[in-house]
Amino acid sequence: MFPLLGLLLGLIVGLLWNVTIPAAFSSYVAVGILAVLDSVIGAATANLQGRFNIRLFITGFLGNTAIAVALAALGDQLNLQLSLAAVFAFGNRIFINFSTIRRLLLERWDLRRQRDTVMGGEKSDG
C-alpha cells in the first residue's frame, strides 16, 4: 500500500511542480522512472500474493534504478542506446506484473461474487 501511495504522491507533486529536465539527462530520468514503476507494480503484485517484503522492495528499487542509470551512462560513453535494454526489461516486467495483478483481482472478485451469491441464497431460503 505504501508504494502505491508514494507513487500517487510523486505523480501529484511532479504534475504540480514544473521542473525542466535538460535533454542530456532525459534518458537517465526515463529509465529511472521505469525502474521505479517496475518496483512499485512489482510490490503491488507481491502484496496481492501475500509475499510483500519491504527489504526486497527497497533493495530492488535502489538496485534496479542504479543498474538502469548505469546502463544509460555506459551507453552514452559508448555512443550506444544501452538504456533500451532497461526499457525493454522493465517494460516487459511491468506488463507481466500488471497482467498478474489483473488476474488476481478478477479471481478475488469472482470469489466474492460466488460467496455473496451463496450467502444471498442461504438468506432467502431461511
C-alpha positions as CSV (number, residue, x, y, z in Angstrom):
1,M,0.0,0.0,0.0
2,F,2.8,2.4,0.8
3,P,4.5,2.0,-2.6
4,L,1.2,3.0,-4.3
5,L,0.7,5.9,-2.0
6,G,4.3,7.1,-2.7
7,L,3.7,6.7,-6.4
8,L,0.5,8.8,-6.3
9,L,2.1,11.4,-4.1
10,G,5.1,11.6,-6.5
11,L,2.8,11.9,-9.5
12,I,0.8,14.7,-7.9
13,V,4.0,16.6,-6.9
14,G,5.5,16.0,-10.3
15,L,2.4,17.3,-12.1
16,L,2.1,20.4,-9.9
17,W,5.9,21.2,-9.7
18,N,7.1,22.4,-13.1
19,V,10.6,21.0,-13.5
20,T,12.5,21.2,-16.7
21,I,14.9,18.3,-17.3
22,P,17.8,19.0,-19.6
23,A,17.9,16.9,-22.7
24,A,21.2,15.4,-21.7
25,F,19.6,13.8,-18.7
26,S,16.3,12.7,-20.3
27,S,17.4,9.1,-20.9
28,Y,18.6,8.8,-17.2
29,V,15.3,10.1,-15.9
30,A,13.3,7.9,-18.3
31,V,15.0,4.7,-17.2
32,G,14.8,5.8,-13.6
33,I,11.1,6.3,-13.8
34,L,10.7,2.9,-15.5
35,A,12.7,1.3,-12.7
36,V,10.5,3.0,-10.1
37,L,7.3,1.9,-11.8
38,D,8.6,-1.6,-12.1
39,S,9.4,-1.7,-8.4
40,V,6.1,-0.2,-7.4
41,I,4.0,-2.5,-9.6
42,G,6.1,-5.5,-8.5
43,A,5.4,-4.5,-4.9
44,A,1.7,-4.3,-5.6
45,T,1.8,-7.8,-7.2
46,A,3.7,-9.2,-4.2
47,N,1.3,-7.6,-1.8
48,L,-1.7,-9.1,-3.5
49,Q,0.0,-12.5,-3.4
50,G,0.8,-12.0,0.3
51,R,4.6,-12.1,-0.3
52,F,5.5,-8.4,0.1
53,N,8.8,-7.8,1.8
54,I,9.9,-4.2,2.5
55,R,13.6,-5.2,2.4
56,L,13.2,-6.7,-1.1
57,F,11.2,-3.7,-2.3
58,I,13.8,-1.2,-1.1
59,T,16.8,-3.1,-2.4
60,G,15.1,-3.8,-5.7
61,F,14.0,-0.2,-6.0
62,L,17.5,1.1,-5.4
63,G,19.3,-1.7,-7.3
64,N,17.1,-1.6,-10.4
65,T,17.4,2.2,-10.6
66,A,21.2,2.1,-10.2
67,I,21.6,-0.5,-12.9
68,A,19.3,1.3,-15.3
69,V,21.1,4.6,-14.8
70,A,24.5,2.9,-15.1
71,L,23.4,1.2,-18.4
72,A,22.2,4.6,-19.7
73,A,25.5,6.2,-18.7
74,L,27.6,3.4,-20.2
75,G,25.6,3.7,-23.4
76,D,26.3,7.4,-23.5
77,Q,30.0,6.7,-23.2
78,L,29.9,4.1,-25.9
79,N,27.6,6.0,-28.1
80,L,25.0,3.2,-27.9
81,Q,21.5,3.2,-26.7
82,L,22.0,0.7,-23.9
83,S,19.2,2.3,-22.0
84,L,16.9,0.4,-24.4
85,A,17.9,-2.8,-22.6
86,A,16.4,-1.3,-19.4
87,V,13.4,0.0,-21.2
88,F,12.6,-3.5,-22.7
89,A,13.3,-5.3,-19.4
90,F,11.3,-3.0,-17.2
91,G,8.5,-2.6,-19.8
92,N,8.2,-6.4,-20.1
93,R,8.1,-6.8,-16.3
94,I,5.6,-4.0,-15.9
95,F,3.2,-5.7,-18.3
96,I,3.7,-9.1,-16.8
97,N,3.1,-7.8,-13.3
98,F,0.0,-5.8,-14.5
99,S,-1.5,-8.9,-16.0
100,T,-0.8,-10.8,-12.7
101,I,-2.5,-8.0,-10.7
102,R,-5.4,-8.1,-13.1
103,R,-5.8,-11.9,-12.9
104,L,-5.6,-11.8,-9.1
105,L,-8.1,-9.0,-8.7
106,L,-10.5,-10.8,-11.1
107,E,-10.1,-14.1,-9.2
108,R,-10.9,-12.2,-5.9
109,W,-13.9,-10.5,-7.5
110,D,-15.2,-13.8,-8.8
111,L,-14.8,-15.5,-5.4
112,R,-16.5,-12.5,-3.7
113,R,-19.4,-12.8,-6.2
114,Q,-19.7,-16.5,-5.6
115,R,-19.6,-16.1,-1.8
116,D,-22.2,-13.3,-2.0
117,T,-24.4,-15.5,-4.2
118,V,-24.2,-18.4,-1.8
119,M,-24.8,-16.2,1.2
120,G,-27.7,-14.5,-0.5
121,G,-29.2,-17.8,-1.5
122,E,-29.0,-19.0,2.1
123,K,-30.6,-15.9,3.5
124,S,-33.5,-16.1,1.0
125,D,-34.2,-19.7,1.9
126,G,-34.3,-19.1,5.7
